[in-house]
Amino acid sequence: MTLVLDEPANFLERPAQEAERYPSTWWARWEYEFGAMASVITLLTSVTSLAGLLITNFISWRKERREAASTRLELEKKKLELEMLRHDLSRKQSEKLRDGSEPPLD
């Protein structure tokens, strides 16, 4: 009976690439796994920060739009109020002219 090995005679020596992919010591293995975990955590943190930035910008954009609409509404109210006051003033002046009590204001 003959023993056939598929691997070369130096099967105990791993190639350098395989050693880098599969670290041999517990410290190197932990460092390798921690590095991958740190990359995932960094990616999640970046995505979360981007989402927070977009949501914050969207909310502030909506708030500015509401404030602009509110300001336009207040301006229209003041214009109407000013027009009503002008109308009241002209009515009072015309009543005084009819009565002849005071001369008109210029």
Backbone atoms as SQL, in Angstrom:
CREATE TABLE atoms (id INTEGER PRIMARY KEY, chain TEXT, resi INTEGER, resn TEXT, atom TEXT, x REAL, y REAL, z REAL);
INSERT INTO atoms VALUES
  (1, 'A', 1, 'MET', 'N', 0.826, -1.153, 0.000),
  (2, 'A', 1, 'MET', 'CA', 0.000, 0.000, 0.000),
  (3, 'A', 1, 'MET', 'C', 0.886, 1.237, 0.000),
  (4, 'A', 2, 'THR', 'N', 0.521, 2.159, -0.853),
  (5, 'A', 2, 'THR', 'CA', 1.307, 3.384, -0.951),
  (6, 'A', 2, 'THR', 'C', 0.467, 4.562, -0.491),
  (7, 'A', 3, 'LEU', 'N', 1.125, 5.465, 0.124),
  (8, 'A', 3, 'LEU', 'CA', 0.463, 6.670, 0.633),
  (9, 'A', 3, 'LEU', 'C', 0.677, 7.792, -0.373),
  (10, 'A', 4, 'VAL', 'N', -0.418, 8.352, -0.852),
  (11, 'A', 4, 'VAL', 'CA', -0.331, 9.425, -1.840),
  (12, 'A', 4, 'VAL', 'C', -0.776, 10.725, -1.177),
  (13, 'A', 5, 'LEU', 'N', 0.099, 11.690, -1.251),
  (14, 'A', 5, 'LEU', 'CA', -0.210, 13.010, -0.701),
  (15, 'A', 5, 'LEU', 'C', -0.478, 13.971, -1.849),
  (16, 'A', 6, 'ASP', 'N', -1.551, 14.676, -1.742),
  (17, 'A', 6, 'ASP', 'CA', -1.868, 15.665, -2.770),
  (18, 'A', 6, 'ASP', 'C', -1.066, 16.949, -2.577),
  (19, 'A', 7, 'GLU', 'N', -0.611, 17.160, -1.373),
  (20, 'A', 7, 'GLU', 'CA', 0.123, 18.376, -1.071),
  (21, 'A', 7, 'GLU', 'C', 1.609, 18.153, -1.277),
  (22, 'A', 8, 'PRO', 'N', 2.337, 19.243, -1.499),
  (23, 'A', 8, 'PRO', 'CA', 3.795, 19.088, -1.643),
  (24, 'A', 8, 'PRO', 'C', 4.432, 18.673, -0.327),
  (25, 'A', 9, 'ALA', 'N', 5.687, 18.333, -0.392),
  (26, 'A', 9, 'ALA', 'CA', 6.388, 17.843, 0.784),
  (27, 'A', 9, 'ALA', 'C', 6.469, 18.885, 1.890),
  (28, 'A', 10, 'ASN', 'N', 6.488, 20.130, 1.541),
  (29, 'A', 10, 'ASN', 'CA', 6.567, 21.179, 2.562),
  (30, 'A', 10, 'ASN', 'C', 5.168, 21.677, 2.928),
  (31, 'A', 11, 'PHE', 'N', 4.242, 20.772, 3.167),
  (32, 'A', 11, 'PHE', 'CA', 2.854, 21.145, 3.458),
  (33, 'A', 11, 'PHE', 'C', 2.683, 21.848, 4.790),
  (34, 'A', 12, 'LEU', 'N', 3.691, 21.736, 5.648),
  (35, 'A', 12, 'LEU', 'CA', 3.590, 22.411, 6.939),
  (36, 'A', 12, 'LEU', 'C', 3.820, 23.915, 6.810),
  (37, 'A', 13, 'GLU', 'N', 4.495, 24.326, 5.773),
  (38, 'A', 13, 'GLU', 'CA', 4.753, 25.746, 5.568),
  (39, 'A', 13, 'GLU', 'C', 3.620, 26.338, 4.730),
  (40, 'A', 14, 'ARG', 'N', 3.001, 27.337, 5.271),
  (41, 'A', 14, 'ARG', 'CA', 1.916, 27.979, 4.522),
  (42, 'A', 14, 'ARG', 'C', 2.495, 29.109, 3.672),
  (43, 'A', 15, 'PRO', 'N', 1.894, 29.330, 2.537),
  (44, 'A', 15, 'PRO', 'CA', 2.350, 30.483, 1.739),
  (45, 'A', 15, 'PRO', 'C', 2.064, 31.791, 2.479),
  (46, 'A', 16, 'ALA', 'N', 2.757, 32.839, 2.104),
  (47, 'A', 16, 'ALA', 'CA', 2.637, 34.133, 2.802),
  (48, 'A', 16, 'ALA', 'C', 1.233, 34.703, 2.678),
  (49, 'A', 17, 'GLN', 'N', 0.612, 34.551, 1.536),
  (50, 'A', 17, 'GLN', 'CA', -0.733, 35.091, 1.350),
  (51, 'A', 17, 'GLN', 'C', -1.736, 34.400, 2.261),
  (52, 'A', 18, 'GLU', 'N', -1.604, 33.099, 2.376),
  (53, 'A', 18, 'GLU', 'CA', -2.526, 32.363, 3.241),
  (54, 'A', 18, 'GLU', 'C', -2.299, 32.727, 4.695),
  (55, 'A', 19, 'ALA', 'N', -1.060, 32.965, 5.072),
  (56, 'A', 19, 'ALA', 'CA', -0.754, 33.349, 6.449),
  (57, 'A', 19, 'ALA', 'C', -1.358, 34.717, 6.763),
  (58, 'A', 20, 'GLU', 'N', -1.354, 35.618, 5.795),
  (59, 'A', 20, 'GLU', 'CA', -1.950, 36.927, 6.029),
  (60, 'A', 20, 'GLU', 'C', -3.469, 36.834, 6.128),
  (61, 'A', 21, 'ARG', 'N', -4.068, 35.966, 5.324),
  (62, 'A', 21, 'ARG', 'CA', -5.515, 35.814, 5.351),
  (63, 'A', 21, 'ARG', 'C', -5.985, 35.123, 6.613),
  (64, 'A', 22, 'TYR', 'N', -5.247, 34.161, 7.067),
  (65, 'A', 22, 'TYR', 'CA', -5.607, 33.394, 8.252),
  (66, 'A', 22, 'TYR', 'C', -4.479, 33.519, 9.277),
  (67, 'A', 23, 'PRO', 'N', -4.537, 34.522, 10.131),
  (68, 'A', 23, 'PRO', 'CA', -3.468, 34.697, 11.124),
  (69, 'A', 23, 'PRO', 'C', -3.379, 33.501, 12.057),
  (70, 'A', 24, 'SER', 'N', -2.171, 33.224, 12.493),
  (71, 'A', 24, 'SER', 'CA', -1.961, 32.010, 13.271),
  (72, 'A', 24, 'SER', 'C', -2.081, 32.224, 14.779),
  (73, 'A', 25, 'THR', 'N', -1.665, 33.376, 15.303),
  (74, 'A', 25, 'THR', 'CA', -1.721, 33.577, 16.747),
  (75, 'A', 25, 'THR', 'C', -3.060, 34.168, 17.148),
  (76, 'A', 26, 'TRP', 'N', -3.420, 34.004, 18.400),
  (77, 'A', 26, 'TRP', 'CA', -4.704, 34.526, 18.861),
  (78, 'A', 26, 'TRP', 'C', -4.725, 36.045, 18.783),
  (79, 'A', 27, 'TRP', 'N', -3.578, 36.684, 19.062),
  (80, 'A', 27, 'TRP', 'CA', -3.526, 38.133, 19.003),
  (81, 'A', 27, 'TRP', 'C', -3.724, 38.632, 17.580),
  (82, 'A', 28, 'ALA', 'N', -3.066, 37.997, 16.646),
  (83, 'A', 28, 'ALA', 'CA', -3.198, 38.403, 15.245),
  (84, 'A', 28, 'ALA', 'C', -4.613, 38.142, 14.752),
  (85, 'A', 29, 'ARG', 'N', -5.211, 37.046, 15.170),
  (86, 'A', 29, 'ARG', 'CA', -6.586, 36.734, 14.772),
  (87, 'A', 29, 'ARG', 'C', -7.546, 37.771, 15.337),
  (88, 'A', 30, 'TRP', 'N', -7.361, 38.110, 16.619),
  (89, 'A', 30, 'TRP', 'CA', -8.214, 39.121, 17.243),
  (90, 'A', 30, 'TRP', 'C', -8.047, 40.465, 16.545),
  (91, 'A', 31, 'GLU', 'N', -6.796, 40.836, 16.235),
  (92, 'A', 31, 'GLU', 'CA', -6.527, 42.096, 15.557),
  (93, 'A', 31, 'GLU', 'C', -7.169, 42.113, 14.175),
  (94, 'A', 32, 'TYR', 'N', -7.129, 40.993, 13.482),
  (95, 'A', 32, 'TYR', 'CA', -7.728, 40.879, 12.153),
  (96, 'A', 32, 'TYR', 'C', -9.249, 41.030, 12.244),
  (97, 'A', 33, 'GLU', 'N', -9.868, 40.344, 13.188),
  (98, 'A', 33, 'GLU', 'CA', -11.323, 40.430, 13.343),
  (99, 'A', 33, 'GLU', 'C', -11.741, 41.810, 13.848),
  (100, 'A', 34, 'PHE', 'N', -10.964, 42.398, 14.739),
  (101, 'A', 34, 'PHE', 'CA', -11.272, 43.728, 15.245),
  (102, 'A', 34, 'PHE', 'C', -11.180, 44.758, 14.130),
  (103, 'A', 35, 'GLY', 'N', -10.211, 44.619, 13.258),
  (104, 'A', 35, 'GLY', 'CA', -10.072, 45.530, 12.130),
  (105, 'A', 35, 'GLY', 'C', -11.288, 45.477, 11.230),
  (106, 'A', 36, 'ALA', 'N', -11.806, 44.283, 10.974),
  (107, 'A', 36, 'ALA', 'CA', -13.006, 44.153, 10.152),
  (108, 'A', 36, 'ALA', 'C', -14.207, 44.748, 10.879),
  (109, 'A', 37, 'MET', 'N', -14.301, 44.493, 12.182),
  (110, 'A', 37, 'MET', 'CA', -15.413, 45.031, 12.960),
  (111, 'A', 37, 'MET', 'C', -15.327, 46.562, 13.021),
  (112, 'A', 38, 'ALA', 'N', -14.119, 47.098, 13.153),
  (113, 'A', 38, 'ALA', 'CA', -13.943, 48.552, 13.189),
  (114, 'A', 38, 'ALA', 'C', -14.363, 49.174, 11.861),
  (115, 'A', 39, 'SER', 'N', -14.069, 48.502, 10.776),
  (116, 'A', 39, 'SER', 'CA', -14.485, 49.018, 9.468),
  (117, 'A', 39, 'SER', 'C', -16.002, 49.056, 9.349),
  (118, 'A', 40, 'VAL', 'N', -16.661, 48.027, 9.832),
  (119, 'A', 40, 'VAL', 'CA', -18.124, 47.980, 9.789),
  (120, 'A', 40, 'VAL', 'C', -18.712, 49.074, 10.678),
  (121, 'A', 41, 'ILE', 'N', -18.147, 49.253, 11.859),
  (122, 'A', 41, 'ILE', 'CA', -18.629, 50.296, 12.776),
  (123, 'A', 41, 'ILE', 'C', -18.419, 51.675, 12.169),
  (124, 'A', 42, 'THR', 'N', -17.278, 51.889, 11.533),
  (125, 'A', 42, 'THR', 'CA', -17.005, 53.162, 10.884),
  (126, 'A', 42, 'THR', 'C', -18.001, 53.424, 9.764),
  (127, 'A', 43, 'LEU', 'N', -18.289, 52.407, 8.983),
  (128, 'A', 43, 'LEU', 'CA', -19.264, 52.554, 7.900),
  (129, 'A', 43, 'LEU', 'C', -20.643, 52.893, 8.457),
  (130, 'A', 44, 'LEU', 'N', -21.072, 52.195, 9.498),
  (131, 'A', 44, 'LEU', 'CA', -22.377, 52.474, 10.105),
  (132, 'A', 44, 'LEU', 'C', -22.434, 53.886, 10.682),
  (133, 'A', 45, 'THR', 'N', -21.359, 54.317, 11.303),
  (134, 'A', 45, 'THR', 'CA', -21.309, 55.662, 11.864),
  (135, 'A', 45, 'THR', 'C', -21.418, 56.713, 10.758),
  (136, 'A', 46, 'SER', 'N', -20.721, 56.485, 9.667),
  (137, 'A', 46, 'SER', 'CA', -20.772, 57.435, 8.545),
  (138, 'A', 46, 'SER', 'C', -22.166, 57.495, 7.936),
  (139, 'A', 47, 'VAL', 'N', -22.793, 56.350, 7.760),
  (140, 'A', 47, 'VAL', 'CA', -24.139, 56.321, 7.188),
  (141, 'A', 47, 'VAL', 'C', -25.125, 57.006, 8.129),
  (142, 'A', 48, 'THR', 'N', -24.994, 56.764, 9.417),
  (143, 'A', 48, 'THR', 'CA', -25.873, 57.398, 10.401),
  (144, 'A', 48, 'THR', 'C', -25.683, 58.915, 10.407),
  (145, 'A', 49, 'SER', 'N', -24.444, 59.364, 10.325),
  (146, 'A', 49, 'SER', 'CA', -24.173, 60.806, 10.292),
  (147, 'A', 49, 'SER', 'C', -24.758, 61.440, 9.042),
  (148, 'A', 50, 'LEU', 'N', -24.620, 60.768, 7.916),
  (149, 'A', 50, 'LEU', 'CA', -25.189, 61.294, 6.678),
  (150, 'A', 50, 'LEU', 'C', -26.709, 61.382, 6.772),
  (151, 'A', 51, 'ALA', 'N', -27.332, 60.350, 7.321),
  (152, 'A', 51, 'ALA', 'CA', -28.789, 60.364, 7.478),
  (153, 'A', 51, 'ALA', 'C', -29.207, 61.512, 8.408),
  (154, 'A', 52, 'GLY', 'N', -28.484, 61.707, 9.491),
  (155, 'A', 52, 'GLY', 'CA', -28.787, 62.810, 10.408),
  (156, 'A', 52, 'GLY', 'C', -28.648, 64.160, 9.740),
  (157, 'A', 53, 'LEU', 'N', -27.617, 64.333, 8.930),
  (158, 'A', 53, 'LEU', 'CA', -27.429, 65.579, 8.203),
  (159, 'A', 53, 'LEU', 'C', -28.579, 65.836, 7.244),
  (160, 'A', 54, 'LEU', 'N', -28.965, 64.832, 6.492),
  (161, 'A', 54, 'LEU', 'CA', -30.058, 64.999, 5.528),
  (162, 'A', 54, 'LEU', 'C', -31.380, 65.301, 6.219),
  (163, 'A', 55, 'ILE', 'N', -31.672, 64.593, 7.287),
  (164, 'A', 55, 'ILE', 'CA', -32.931, 64.815, 8.012),
  (165, 'A', 55, 'ILE', 'C', -32.954, 66.221, 8.631),
  (166, 'A', 56, 'THR', 'N', -31.835, 66.631, 9.218),
  (167, 'A', 56, 'THR', 'CA', -31.756, 67.958, 9.824),
  (168, 'A', 56, 'THR', 'C', -31.944, 69.048, 8.777),
  (169, 'A', 57, 'ASN', 'N', -31.292, 68.889, 7.629),
  (170, 'A', 57, 'ASN', 'CA', -31.459, 69.880, 6.555),
  (171, 'A', 57, 'ASN', 'C', -32.889, 69.914, 6.052),
  (172, 'A', 58, 'PHE', 'N', -33.518, 68.768, 5.921),
  (173, 'A', 58, 'PHE', 'CA', -34.898, 68.719, 5.448),
  (174, 'A', 58, 'PHE', 'C', -35.829, 69.415, 6.434),
  (175, 'A', 59, 'ILE', 'N', -35.640, 69.149, 7.719),
  (176, 'A', 59, 'ILE', 'CA', -36.491, 69.771, 8.740),
  (177, 'A', 59, 'ILE', 'C', -36.294, 71.286, 8.763),
  (178, 'A', 60, 'SER', 'N', -35.050, 71.741, 8.691),
  (179, 'A', 60, 'SER', 'CA', -34.813, 73.195, 8.719),
  (180, 'A', 60, 'SER', 'C', -35.341, 73.855, 7.452),
  (181, 'A', 61, 'TRP', 'N', -35.272, 73.157, 6.310),
  (182, 'A', 61, 'TRP', 'CA', -35.827, 73.697, 5.071),
  (183, 'A', 61, 'TRP', 'C', -37.336, 73.877, 5.191),
  (184, 'A', 62, 'ARG', 'N', -38.014, 72.892, 5.760),
  (185, 'A', 62, 'ARG', 'CA', -39.462, 73.003, 5.961),
  (186, 'A', 62, 'ARG', 'C', -39.791, 74.133, 6.923),
  (187, 'A', 63, 'LYS', 'N', -38.998, 74.268, 7.988),
  (188, 'A', 63, 'LYS', 'CA', -39.242, 75.329, 8.966),
  (189, 'A', 63, 'LYS', 'C', -39.072, 76.701, 8.314),
  (190, 'A', 64, 'GLU', 'N', -38.032, 76.874, 7.509),
  (191, 'A', 64, 'GLU', 'CA', -37.824, 78.151, 6.829),
  (192, 'A', 64, 'GLU', 'C', -38.981, 78.456, 5.873),
  (193, 'A', 65, 'ARG', 'N', -39.479, 77.424, 5.205),
  (194, 'A', 65, 'ARG', 'CA', -40.601, 77.622, 4.297),
  (195, 'A', 65, 'ARG', 'C', -41.847, 78.067, 5.064),
  (196, 'A', 66, 'ARG', 'N', -42.106, 77.433, 6.216),
  (197, 'A', 66, 'ARG', 'CA', -43.256, 77.834, 7.044),
  (198, 'A', 66, 'ARG', 'C', -43.097, 79.261, 7.534),
  (199, 'A', 67, 'GLU', 'N', -41.889, 79.618, 7.989),
  (200, 'A', 67, 'GLU', 'CA', -41.654, 80.962, 8.485),
  (201, 'A', 67, 'GLU', 'C', -41.824, 81.997, 7.377),
  (202, 'A', 68, 'ALA', 'N', -41.381, 81.678, 6.169),
  (203, 'A', 68, 'ALA', 'CA', -41.548, 82.601, 5.047),
  (204, 'A', 68, 'ALA', 'C', -43.027, 82.790, 4.732),
  (205, 'A', 69, 'ALA', 'N', -43.787, 81.704, 4.755),
  (206, 'A', 69, 'ALA', 'CA', -45.231, 81.810, 4.507),
  (207, 'A', 69, 'ALA', 'C', -45.902, 82.623, 5.608),
  (208, 'A', 70, 'SER', 'N', -45.490, 82.413, 6.842),
  (209, 'A', 70, 'SER', 'CA', -46.052, 83.165, 7.962),
  (210, 'A', 70, 'SER', 'C', -45.726, 84.652, 7.835),
  (211, 'A', 71, 'THR', 'N', -44.508, 84.955, 7.428),
  (212, 'A', 71, 'THR', 'CA', -44.107, 86.351, 7.246),
  (213, 'A', 71, 'THR', 'C', -44.909, 87.010, 6.135),
  (214, 'A', 72, 'ARG', 'N', -45.125, 86.290, 5.034),
  (215, 'A', 72, 'ARG', 'CA', -45.939, 86.837, 3.950),
  (216, 'A', 72, 'ARG', 'C', -47.368, 87.097, 4.424),
  (217, 'A', 73, 'LEU', 'N', -47.904, 86.178, 5.210),
  (218, 'A', 73, 'LEU', 'CA', -49.255, 86.344, 5.738),
  (219, 'A', 73, 'LEU', 'C', -49.339, 87.563, 6.655),
  (220, 'A', 74, 'GLU', 'N', -48.352, 87.733, 7.528),
  (221, 'A', 74, 'GLU', 'CA', -48.331, 88.892, 8.421),
  (222, 'A', 74, 'GLU', 'C', -48.229, 90.189, 7.624),
  (223, 'A', 75, 'LEU', 'N', -47.433, 90.197, 6.565),
  (224, 'A', 75, 'LEU', 'CA', -47.307, 91.387, 5.724),
  (225, 'A', 75, 'LEU', 'C', -48.641, 91.726, 5.056),
  (226, 'A', 76, 'GLU', 'N', -49.337, 90.723, 4.565),
  (227, 'A', 76, 'GLU', 'CA', -50.652, 90.960, 3.957),
  (228, 'A', 76, 'GLU', 'C', -51.651, 91.500, 4.973),
  (229, 'A', 77, 'LYS', 'N', -51.613, 90.961, 6.206),
  (230, 'A', 77, 'LYS', 'CA', -52.502, 91.459, 7.263),
  (231, 'A', 77, 'LYS', 'C', -52.222, 92.923, 7.560),
  (232, 'A', 78, 'LYS', 'N', -50.931, 93.273, 7.643),
  (233, 'A', 78, 'LYS', 'CA', -50.572, 94.663, 7.938),
  (234, 'A', 78, 'LYS', 'C', -50.976, 95.588, 6.807),
  (235, 'A', 79, 'LYS', 'N', -50.845, 95.123, 5.574),
  (236, 'A', 79, 'LYS', 'CA', -51.288, 95.941, 4.434),
  (237, 'A', 79, 'LYS', 'C', -52.796, 96.179, 4.497),
  (238, 'A', 80, 'LEU', 'N', -53.554, 95.127, 4.801),
  (239, 'A', 80, 'LEU', 'CA', -55.005, 95.281, 4.920),
  (240, 'A', 80, 'LEU', 'C', -55.370, 96.220, 6.064),
  (241, 'A', 81, 'GLU', 'N', -54.680, 96.072, 7.172),
  (242, 'A', 81, 'GLU', 'CA', -54.947, 96.942, 8.318),
  (243, 'A', 81, 'GLU', 'C', -54.626, 98.392, 7.976),
  (244, 'A', 82, 'LEU', 'N', -53.504, 98.613, 7.286),
  (245, 'A', 82, 'LEU', 'CA', -53.135, 99.959, 6.881),
  (246, 'A', 82, 'LEU', 'C', -54.176, 100.542, 5.920),
  (247, 'A', 83, 'GLU', 'N', -54.654, 99.726, 4.992),
  (248, 'A', 83, 'GLU', 'CA', -55.686, 100.179, 4.062),
  (249, 'A', 83, 'GLU', 'C', -56.975, 100.532, 4.792),
  (250, 'A', 84, 'MET', 'N', -57.335, 99.717, 5.789),
  (251, 'A', 84, 'MET', 'CA', -58.542, 100.018, 6.574),
  (252, 'A', 84, 'MET', 'C', -58.374, 101.313, 7.357),
  (253, 'A', 85, 'LEU', 'N', -57.183, 101.534, 7.931),
  (254, 'A', 85, 'LEU', 'CA', -56.939, 102.765, 8.678),
  (255, 'A', 85, 'LEU', 'C', -56.986, 103.978, 7.750),
  (256, 'A', 86, 'ARG', 'N', -56.425, 103.847, 6.554),
  (257, 'A', 86, 'ARG', 'CA', -56.494, 104.948, 5.583),
  (258, 'A', 86, 'ARG', 'C', -57.943, 105.246, 5.204),
  (259, 'A', 87, 'HIS', 'N', -58.701, 104.195, 5.006),
  (260, 'A', 87, 'HIS', 'CA', -60.107, 104.380, 4.660),
  (261, 'A', 87, 'HIS', 'C', -60.859, 105.078, 5.804),
  (262, 'A', 88, 'ASP', 'N', -60.600, 104.634, 7.051),
  (263, 'A', 88, 'ASP', 'CA', -61.246, 105.271, 8.207),
  (264, 'A', 88, 'ASP', 'C', -60.828, 106.734, 8.336),
  (265, 'A', 89, 'LEU', 'N', -59.557, 107.013, 8.120),
  (266, 'A', 89, 'LEU', 'CA', -59.068, 108.382, 8.219),
  (267, 'A', 89, 'LEU', 'C', -59.701, 109.274, 7.153),
  (268, 'A', 90, 'SER', 'N', -59.767, 108.781, 5.936),
  (269, 'A', 90, 'SER', 'CA', -60.383, 109.582, 4.872),
  (270, 'A', 90, 'SER', 'C', -61.880, 109.781, 5.139),
  (271, 'A', 91, 'ARG', 'N', -62.547, 108.790, 5.700),
  (272, 'A', 91, 'ARG', 'CA', -63.974, 108.913, 6.044),
  (273, 'A', 91, 'ARG', 'C', -64.166, 109.957, 7.134),
  (274, 'A', 92, 'LYS', 'N', -63.296, 109.910, 8.151),
  (275, 'A', 92, 'LYS', 'CA', -63.403, 110.891, 9.237),
  (276, 'A', 92, 'LYS', 'C', -63.123, 112.306, 8.731),
  (277, 'A', 93, 'GLN', 'N', -62.120, 112.394, 7.832),
  (278, 'A', 93, 'GLN', 'CA', -61.821, 113.721, 7.290),
  (279, 'A', 93, 'GLN', 'C', -62.991, 114.246, 6.457),
  (280, 'A', 94, 'SER', 'N', -63.604, 113.380, 5.675),
  (281, 'A', 94, 'SER', 'CA', -64.746, 113.830, 4.865),
  (282, 'A', 94, 'SER', 'C', -65.926, 114.216, 5.751),
  (283, 'A', 95, 'GLU', 'N', -66.127, 113.498, 6.871),
  (284, 'A', 95, 'GLU', 'CA', -67.208, 113.875, 7.802),
  (285, 'A', 95, 'GLU', 'C', -66.929, 115.234, 8.424),
  (286, 'A', 96, 'LYS', 'N', -65.691, 115.493, 8.790),
  (287, 'A', 96, 'LYS', 'CA', -65.341, 116.782, 9.384),
  (288, 'A', 96, 'LYS', 'C', -65.491, 117.906, 8.371),
  (289, 'A', 97, 'LEU', 'N', -65.162, 117.608, 7.101),
  (290, 'A', 97, 'LEU', 'CA', -65.334, 118.631, 6.061),
  (291, 'A', 97, 'LEU', 'C', -66.808, 118.938, 5.849),
  (292, 'A', 98, 'ARG', 'N', -67.625, 117.908, 5.935),
  (293, 'A', 98, 'ARG', 'CA', -69.061, 118.121, 5.782),
  (294, 'A', 98, 'ARG', 'C', -69.617, 118.950, 6.916),
  (295, 'A', 99, 'ASP', 'N', -69.112, 118.669, 8.103),
  (296, 'A', 99, 'ASP', 'CA', -69.582, 119.446, 9.257),
  (297, 'A', 99, 'ASP', 'C', -68.990, 120.852, 9.241),
  (298, 'A', 100, 'GLY', 'N', -67.826, 121.012, 8.603),
  (299, 'A', 100, 'GLY', 'CA', -67.151, 122.303, 8.534),
  (300, 'A', 100, 'GLY', 'C', -66.456, 122.677, 9.797),
  (301, 'A', 101, 'SER', 'N', -66.169, 121.725, 10.658),
  (302, 'A', 101, 'SER', 'CA', -65.560, 122.051, 11.930),
  (303, 'A', 101, 'SER', 'C', -64.052, 122.264, 11.831),
  (304, 'A', 102, 'GLU', 'N', -63.350, 121.475, 11.051),
  (305, 'A', 102, 'GLU', 'CA', -61.885, 121.621, 10.948),
  (306, 'A', 102, 'GLU', 'C', -61.442, 121.546, 9.511),
  (307, 'A', 103, 'PRO', 'N', -60.372, 122.210, 9.171),
  (308, 'A', 103, 'PRO', 'CA', -59.847, 122.091, 7.809),
  (309, 'A', 103, 'PRO', 'C', -59.180, 120.725, 7.632),
  (310, 'A', 104, 'PRO', 'N', -59.059, 120.215, 6.399),
  (311, 'A', 104, 'PRO', 'CA', -58.433, 118.912, 6.173),
  (312, 'A', 104, 'PRO', 'C', -56.957, 118.906, 6.495),
  (313, 'A', 105, 'LEU', 'N', -56.447, 117.769, 6.872),
  (314, 'A', 105, 'LEU', 'CA', -55.026, 117.624, 7.159),
  (315, 'A', 105, 'LEU', 'C', -54.274, 117.363, 5.855),
  (316, 'A', 106, 'ASP', 'N', -53.156, 118.073, 5.664),
  (317, 'A', 106, 'ASP', 'CA', -52.352, 117.849, 4.450),
  (318, 'A', 106, 'ASP', 'C', -51.093, 117.125, 4.759);
